[in-house]
C-alpha cells in the first residue's frame, strides 16, 4: 500500500472510533426526548439494516447457507445493547474502560472457539487487564471490587460480547461482507427491541414517546453508525489487525475528552490507574 492509501485507511478507522467515542451524547439526548437507549438502538440499527438490504438484496441468503451468522447476530446484538445502554446511564469513562476489557476476553474466547491456545504473553495481558478492572471497580465505600450498578454490568457484558463478535467475524471471514453486516445490524435491532419490550413489561424500560422532536437526532446517529461501519470495513480490510486494534483505542480518547468537556465522567486516581492497566493490556495485544 502507498502511504496515502495507508493514511486513508487509518483515517477511516479513526472516524469509526470517533463515532463510537462520542455516541453517548446523542443517546442521552434521545433519552431526554423520551426515547430509551434500547428503543433508539433498535430503531437506528433497523434503519441501517434496511439500507444494507436495499444495497445488497441477495445477500440475506447467507443466513441459510451459513447458519453461524445467527451467532454473530447474537454477539453483535448483545454488544450494542450493553454498550449503548451503559453509556447512557453510567459514567462514560468508566463504562468505556470496562468495555475495553475486550482483549482479555478475546484470549479466552479464541481458545474456546478458534482453538488458539493462549501464550505466556497473552496470559500476562489477561492478568494486566483483570488487575485494571479490579482497581476501577473498587469503590471507596465497597469492601470488594465488584460491579456497582447496572452500567457496570452492561459494560462488562458488552465487552465480552464485543470479543465474541470479533472472534465470530474471524471465524466467518469467508462469508459475504454484506451478510455479516446484516447479521450485526439485524442482531442490534432485534435484541435491543426485544429487550425493550421485556423491559416495558417489567417496568424497567419506559414506553417510547412518539414525537418528531427526537427524529433528527436519531436519523443523524443512524447515518453516523452506518458510515462508521462502512469505514471500519474499509480500514480493517487494508491494515494489519494489530494496527486496526491500536487505532481503535482512540475511542478511549474521544470518549474521555467529550465526557470531560460535558461533565459526564469522573476522573479519580483509581480510575486513571486501573484504566492505564487496561489500555496497556490492549496495546500489548496489538504487538506480536
Buried (B, 14 or more C-beta within 10 A) or exposed (E): EEEEEBEBBBBBBBBBBBBBBBBBBBBBBBBEBBBBBBBBBBBBBBBBBEBBBEEBEEBBEBBEEBEEBEBBBBBBBBBBBBBBBBBBBBBBBBBBBBBBBBBBBBBBBBBEBEEBEBEEEBEEBBEBBBBBBBBBBBBEEEEEBEBBEEBBBBBBBBBBBBBBBBBBBBBBEEBBBBBBBBBBBBBBBBBBBBBBEEBBEEEEBBEBEEEEEBBEBBEEBBBBBBBBBBBBBBBBEBBEEEBBBBBBBBBBEBBBBBBBEEEBBEBBEBBEEBBBBBBBBBBBBBEE
